[in-house]
Amino acid sequence: MSYPRRSRKVITYHGRRGRPVIHQADNGRFYIMVRAKGGGTKRLYEGSQYRENDAIKRLSLKDA
């Protein structure tokens, strides 16, 4: 499958709900782009932990 591609399911990430574009890095890892604190964007890799509504979650893109 060619990348980047849009997620098939709706994902809530960093307080935003939507269908993010899934990218693939040169080393084969998958990631999505999210807003960075203070402006700009950053990569959120598959398996990364992030906080949402005082709960720690792990990003899963395999079934997305």
MOPAC internal coordinates of N, CA, C and O (Angstrom, degrees):
PM7 1SCF
backbone

  N    0.0000 0     0.00 0     0.00 0    0    0    0
  C    1.4498 1     0.00 0     0.00 0    1    0    0
  C    1.5292 1   108.20 1     0.00 0    2    1    0
  O    1.2310 1   120.61 1   -39.69 1    3    2    1
  N    1.2900 1   116.44 1   140.31 1    3    2    1
  C    1.4574 1   120.12 1  -179.13 1    5    3    2
  C    1.5290 1   110.59 1   -85.59 1    6    5    3
  O    1.2310 1   120.84 1   -32.97 1    7    6    5
  N    1.2902 1   115.99 1   147.03 1    7    6    5
  C    1.4595 1   122.39 1   179.19 1    9    7    6
  C    1.5039 1   108.28 1  -122.38 1   10    9    7
  O    1.2310 1   117.66 1   -28.84 1   11   10    9
  N    1.2987 1   122.06 1   151.16 1   11   10    9
  C    1.4613 1   126.91 1     5.29 1   13   11   10
  C    1.5184 1   112.47 1   -79.06 1   14   13   11
  O    1.2310 1   121.24 1   -24.92 1   15   14   13
  N    1.3174 1   115.23 1   155.08 1   15   14   13
  C    1.4646 1   121.29 1   177.77 1   17   15   14
  C    1.5215 1   109.02 1  -141.99 1   18   17   15
  O    1.2310 1   120.94 1   -22.74 1   19   18   17
  N    1.3164 1   115.81 1   157.26 1   19   18   17
  C    1.4633 1   121.44 1   179.04 1   21   19   18
  C    1.5173 1   109.07 1   -83.99 1   22   21   19
  O    1.2310 1   120.39 1   -38.44 1   23   22   21
  N    1.3340 1   116.86 1   141.56 1   23   22   21
  C    1.4571 1   122.76 1   178.73 1   25   23   22
  C    1.5281 1   110.29 1   -61.62 1   26   25   23
  O    1.2310 1   120.42 1   -36.33 1   27   26   25
  N    1.3225 1   116.79 1   143.67 1   27   26   25
  C    1.4616 1   120.71 1   178.37 1   29   27   26
  C    1.5230 1   111.97 1   -80.18 1   30   29   27
  O    1.2310 1   120.13 1   155.38 1   31   30   29
  N    1.3266 1   117.36 1   -24.62 1   31   30   29
  C    1.4603 1   119.56 1  -179.43 1   33   31   30
  C    1.5171 1   110.40 1  -117.43 1   34   33   31
  O    1.2310 1   120.94 1   -20.05 1   35   34   33
  N    1.3245 1   115.81 1   159.95 1   35   34   33
  C    1.4563 1   121.76 1  -179.95 1   37   35   34
  C    1.5225 1   108.89 1   -77.82 1   38   37   35
  O    1.2310 1   120.27 1   -49.45 1   39   38   37
  N    1.3241 1   117.09 1   130.55 1   39   38   37
  C    1.4556 1   123.79 1  -179.88 1   41   39   38
  C    1.5193 1   108.11 1  -120.38 1   42   41   39
  O    1.2310 1   120.28 1   -41.72 1   43   42   41
  N    1.3302 1   117.06 1   138.28 1   43   42   41
  C    1.4590 1   121.02 1   171.52 1   45   43   42
  C    1.5237 1   106.83 1   -98.15 1   46   45   43
  O    1.2310 1   120.36 1   -58.29 1   47   46   45
  N    1.3157 1   116.93 1   121.71 1   47   46   45
  C    1.4607 1   121.26 1  -177.76 1   49   47   46
  C    1.5147 1   108.08 1  -143.70 1   50   49   47
  O    1.2310 1   121.47 1   -52.90 1   51   50   49
  N    1.3233 1   114.79 1   127.10 1   51   50   49
  C    1.4639 1   122.36 1  -179.98 1   53   51   50
  C    1.5155 1   112.12 1    51.79 1   54   53   51
  O    1.2310 1   120.85 1  -135.97 1   55   54   53
  N    1.3335 1   115.99 1    44.03 1   55   54   53
  C    1.4524 1   121.16 1   175.81 1   57   55   54
  C    1.5158 1   115.25 1    77.08 1   58   57   55
  O    1.2310 1   120.15 1  -176.40 1   59   58   57
  N    1.3056 1   117.33 1     3.60 1   59   58   57
  C    1.4653 1   120.89 1   179.78 1   61   59   58
  C    1.5174 1   108.97 1  -115.95 1   62   61   59
  O    1.2310 1   120.98 1   -42.02 1   63   62   61
  N    1.3173 1   115.73 1   137.98 1   63   62   61
  C    1.4555 1   121.60 1   179.10 1   65   63   62
  C    1.5126 1   108.74 1  -107.30 1   66   65   63
  O    1.2310 1   120.40 1   -47.51 1   67   66   65
  N    1.3064 1   116.84 1   132.49 1   67   66   65
  C    1.4471 1   119.29 1   178.77 1   69   67   66
  C    1.5097 1   112.36 1   172.13 1   70   69   67
  O    1.2310 1   121.74 1     9.36 1   71   70   69
  N    1.3219 1   114.28 1  -170.64 1   71   70   69
  C    1.4580 1   121.74 1   179.18 1   73   71   70
  C    1.5274 1   107.54 1  -111.93 1   74   73   71
  O    1.2310 1   119.66 1   -87.90 1   75   74   73
  N    1.3258 1   118.25 1    92.10 1   75   74   73
  C    1.4551 1   120.46 1  -175.28 1   77   75   74
  C    1.5242 1   112.63 1   -72.10 1   78   77   75
  O    1.2310 1   121.23 1   -19.98 1   79   78   77
  N    1.2999 1   115.25 1   160.02 1   79   78   77
  C    1.4569 1   121.60 1   174.23 1   81   79   78
  C    1.5243 1   107.39 1   -83.01 1   82   81   79
  O    1.2310 1   120.53 1   -53.66 1   83   82   81
  N    1.3398 1   116.60 1   126.34 1   83   82   81
  C    1.4589 1   122.26 1  -179.85 1   85   83   82
  C    1.5215 1   107.83 1   -95.70 1   86   85   83
  O    1.2310 1   120.99 1   -55.56 1   87   86   85
  N    1.3380 1   115.71 1   124.44 1   87   86   85
  C    1.4553 1   122.45 1   179.34 1   89   87   86
  C    1.5199 1   109.06 1  -107.35 1   90   89   87
  O    1.2310 1   120.75 1   -17.28 1   91   90   89
  N    1.3258 1   116.18 1   162.72 1   91   90   89
  C    1.4568 1   120.91 1   175.43 1   93   91   90
  C    1.5127 1   108.14 1  -125.17 1   94   93   91
  O    1.2310 1   120.56 1   -53.76 1   95   94   93
  N    1.3392 1   116.53 1   126.24 1   95   94   93
  C    1.4498 1   121.93 1   179.67 1   97   95   94
  C    1.5330 1   109.59 1   -75.02 1   98   97   95
  O    1.2310 1   120.71 1   -11.75 1   99   98   97
  N    1.3194 1   116.25 1   168.25 1   99   98   97
  C    1.4682 1   120.82 1  -179.92 1  101   99   98
  C    1.5250 1   112.28 1   -60.75 1  102  101   99
  O    1.2310 1   120.55 1   150.25 1  103  102  101
  N    1.3343 1   116.56 1   -29.75 1  103  102  101
  C    1.4638 1   119.56 1  -179.71 1  105  103  102
  C    1.5275 1   112.65 1   -86.03 1  106  105  103
  O    1.2310 1   119.72 1  -177.54 1  107  106  105
  N    1.3445 1   118.14 1     2.46 1  107  106  105
  C    1.4519 1   122.10 1   174.98 1  109  107  106
  C    1.5151 1   115.66 1    98.12 1  110  109  107
  O    1.2310 1   119.88 1   173.38 1  111  110  109
  N    1.3286 1   117.83 1    -6.62 1  111  110  109
  C    1.4679 1   120.40 1  -179.99 1  113  111  110
  C    1.5192 1   110.24 1   -77.52 1  114  113  111
  O    1.2310 1   120.98 1   -34.92 1  115  114  113
  N    1.3344 1   115.74 1   145.08 1  115  114  113
  C    1.4573 1   121.77 1   179.69 1  117  115  114
  C    1.5223 1   109.61 1   -95.29 1  118  117  115
  O    1.2310 1   120.45 1   -32.40 1  119  118  117
  N    1.3381 1   116.75 1   147.60 1  119  118  117
  C    1.4533 1   121.04 1   179.19 1  121  119  118
  C    1.5183 1   109.92 1  -154.29 1  122  121  119
  O    1.2310 1   121.45 1   -17.66 1  123  122  121
  N    1.3502 1   114.83 1   162.34 1  123  122  121
  C    1.4542 1   121.83 1   171.40 1  125  123  122
  C    1.5231 1   106.85 1  -123.42 1  126  125  123
  O    1.2310 1   120.76 1   -21.69 1  127  126  125
  N    1.3135 1   116.15 1   158.31 1  127  126  125
  C    1.4585 1   121.12 1   178.04 1  129  127  126
  C    1.5236 1   108.16 1   -96.56 1  130  129  127
  O    1.2310 1   120.42 1   -48.37 1  131  130  129
  N    1.3469 1   116.80 1   131.63 1  131  130  129
  C    1.4610 1   122.84 1   179.22 1  133  131  130
  C    1.5151 1   109.10 1  -128.27 1  134  133  131
  O    1.2310 1   121.06 1   -17.49 1  135  134  133
  N    1.3201 1   115.57 1   162.51 1  135  134  133
  C    1.4553 1   120.05 1   177.90 1  137  135  134
  C    1.5215 1   110.18 1   -68.93 1  138  137  135
  O    1.2310 1   121.02 1   -42.01 1  139  138  137
  N    1.3086 1   115.66 1   137.99 1  139  138  137
  C    1.4488 1   121.11 1   178.05 1  141  139  138
  C    1.5193 1   109.56 1   -95.42 1  142  141  139
  O    1.2310 1   120.97 1   -30.14 1  143  142  141
  N    1.3106 1   115.74 1   149.86 1  143  142  141
  C    1.4588 1   119.92 1   177.07 1  145  143  142
  C    1.5185 1   108.08 1   -66.45 1  146  145  143
  O    1.2310 1   120.45 1   -49.39 1  147  146  145
  N    1.3120 1   116.75 1   130.61 1  147  146  145
  C    1.4590 1   120.59 1  -178.13 1  149  147  146
  C    1.5114 1   113.05 1    90.94 1  150  149  147
  O    1.2310 1   120.07 1  -176.17 1  151  150  149
  N    1.3318 1   117.46 1     3.83 1  151  150  149
  C    1.4589 1   121.05 1   178.26 1  153  151  150
  C    1.5116 1   112.56 1   105.93 1  154  153  151
  O    1.2310 1   121.07 1   -19.29 1  155  154  153
  N    1.3068 1   115.56 1   160.71 1  155  154  153
  C    1.4586 1   121.02 1   179.44 1  157  155  154
  C    1.5147 1   111.98 1    85.57 1  158  157  155
  O    1.2310 1   120.95 1    14.72 1  159  158  157
  N    1.3246 1   115.78 1  -165.28 1  159  158  157
  C    1.4591 1   121.98 1  -179.56 1  161  159  158
  C    1.5127 1   109.96 1  -132.88 1  162  161  159
  O    1.2310 1   121.02 1   -18.40 1  163  162  161
  N    1.3246 1   115.66 1   161.60 1  163  162  161
  C    1.4628 1   120.94 1   174.10 1  165  163  162
  C    1.5139 1   108.33 1  -144.72 1  166  165  163
  O    1.2310 1   120.81 1   -16.76 1  167  166  165
  N    1.3035 1   116.05 1   163.24 1  167  166  165
  C    1.4578 1   121.43 1   178.99 1  169  167  166
  C    1.5157 1   109.86 1   -88.51 1  170  169  167
  O    1.2310 1   121.09 1   -44.81 1  171  170  169
  N    1.3355 1   115.51 1   135.19 1  171  170  169
  C    1.4506 1   121.92 1   173.74 1  173  171  170
  C    1.5236 1   105.99 1  -115.59 1  174  173  171
  O    1.2310 1   120.87 1   -73.52 1  175  174  173
  N    1.3452 1   115.94 1   106.48 1  175  174  173
  C    1.4615 1   121.57 1  -174.59 1  177  175  174
  C    1.5220 1   111.55 1   -80.02 1  178  177  175
  O    1.2310 1   121.09 1   -25.07 1  179  178  177
  N    1.3239 1   115.53 1   154.93 1  179  178  177
  C    1.4543 1   122.05 1   176.31 1  181  179  178
  C    1.5244 1   108.62 1   -60.06 1  182  181  179
  O    1.2310 1   120.72 1   -47.45 1  183  182  181
  N    1.3205 1   116.23 1   132.55 1  183  182  181
  C    1.4591 1   121.43 1  -178.57 1  185  183  182
  C    1.5148 1   113.16 1    91.54 1  186  185  183
  O    1.2310 1   119.85 1   171.91 1  187  186  185
  N    1.3435 1   117.88 1    -8.09 1  187  186  185
  C    1.4586 1   121.26 1   179.01 1  189  187  186
  C    1.5213 1   110.07 1   -71.69 1  190  189  187
  O    1.2310 1   121.42 1   -31.87 1  191  190  189
  N    1.3274 1   114.89 1   148.13 1  191  190  189
  C    1.4494 1   119.78 1   175.55 1  193  191  190
  C    1.5177 1   109.44 1   -91.77 1  194  193  191
  O    1.2310 1   120.71 1   -37.43 1  195  194  193
  N    1.3218 1   116.24 1   142.57 1  195  194  193
  C    1.4516 1   121.37 1   174.35 1  197  195  194
  C    1.5170 1   108.44 1  -146.22 1  198  197  195
  O    1.2310 1   120.63 1   -21.06 1  199  198  197
  N    1.3196 1   116.39 1   158.94 1  199  198  197
  C    1.4535 1   121.16 1  -176.40 1  201  199  198
  C    1.5186 1   109.54 1  -103.42 1  202  201  199
  O    1.2310 1   121.56 1   -44.56 1  203  202  201
  N    1.3340 1   114.62 1   135.44 1  203  202  201
  C    1.4591 1   120.75 1   177.28 1  205  203  202
  C    1.5173 1   108.52 1  -145.48 1  206  205  203
  O    1.2310 1   120.71 1   -57.83 1  207  206  205
  N    1.3332 1   116.25 1   122.17 1  207  206  205
  C    1.4679 1   122.33 1  -179.05 1  209  207  206
  C    1.5288 1   111.27 1    52.67 1  210  209  207
  O    1.2310 1   120.32 1  -131.02 1  211  210  209
  N    1.3098 1   117.00 1    48.98 1  211  210  209
  C    1.4761 1   124.25 1   179.04 1  213  211  210
  C    1.5221 1   113.19 1    58.82 1  214  213  211
  O    1.2310 1   119.96 1  -156.59 1  215  214  213
  N    1.3072 1   117.69 1    23.41 1  215  214  213
  C    1.4611 1   122.09 1   175.16 1  217  215  214
  C    1.5265 1   107.88 1  -125.27 1  218  217  215
  O    1.2310 1   121.02 1   -39.74 1  219  218  217
  N    1.3202 1   115.66 1   140.26 1  219  218  217
  C    1.4668 1   120.06 1   178.07 1  221  219  218
  C    1.5152 1   108.34 1   -90.43 1  222  221  219
  O    1.2310 1   121.08 1   -52.30 1  223  222  221
  N    1.3268 1   115.53 1   127.70 1  223  222  221
  C    1.4578 1   121.95 1  -179.37 1  225  223  222
  C    1.5163 1   109.91 1  -121.82 1  226  225  223
  O    1.2310 1   120.90 1   -19.44 1  227  226  225
  N    1.3132 1   115.88 1   160.56 1  227  226  225
  C    1.4557 1   122.75 1   177.08 1  229  227  226
  C    1.5222 1   107.82 1  -118.30 1  230  229  227
  O    1.2310 1   120.63 1   -51.84 1  231  230  229
  N    1.3333 1   116.41 1   128.16 1  231  230  229
  C    1.4543 1   121.04 1  -176.76 1  233  231  230
  C    1.5283 1   110.85 1   -72.96 1  234  233  231
  O    1.2310 1   121.00 1   -52.98 1  235  234  233
  N    1.3317 1   115.70 1   127.02 1  235  234  233
  C    1.4530 1   122.13 1   177.67 1  237  235  234
  C    1.5181 1   108.73 1  -121.60 1  238  237  235
  O    1.2310 1   120.32 1   -58.45 1  239  238  237
  N    1.3216 1   116.99 1   121.55 1  239  238  237
  C    1.4538 1   121.78 1  -178.71 1  241  239  238
  C    1.5190 1   112.62 1  -115.29 1  242  241  239
  O    1.2310 1   119.43 1   179.62 1  243  242  241
  N    1.3262 1   118.69 1    -0.38 1  243  242  241
  C    1.4583 1   121.33 1  -176.18 1  245  243  242
  C    1.5241 1   111.81 1   -63.80 1  246  245  243
  O    1.2310 1   120.00 1   138.15 1  247  246  245
  N    1.3355 1   117.61 1   -41.85 1  247  246  245
  C    1.4619 1   120.45 1  -178.43 1  249  247  246
  C    1.5033 1   111.99 1   -99.16 1  250  249  247
  O    1.2310 1   120.17 1  -169.51 1  251  250  249
  N    1.3231 1   117.28 1    10.49 1  251  250  249
  C    1.4694 1   120.91 1  -177.59 1  253  251  250
  C    1.5107 1   110.93 1   -83.02 1  254  253  251
  O    1.2310 1   120.10 1   180.00 1  255  254  253

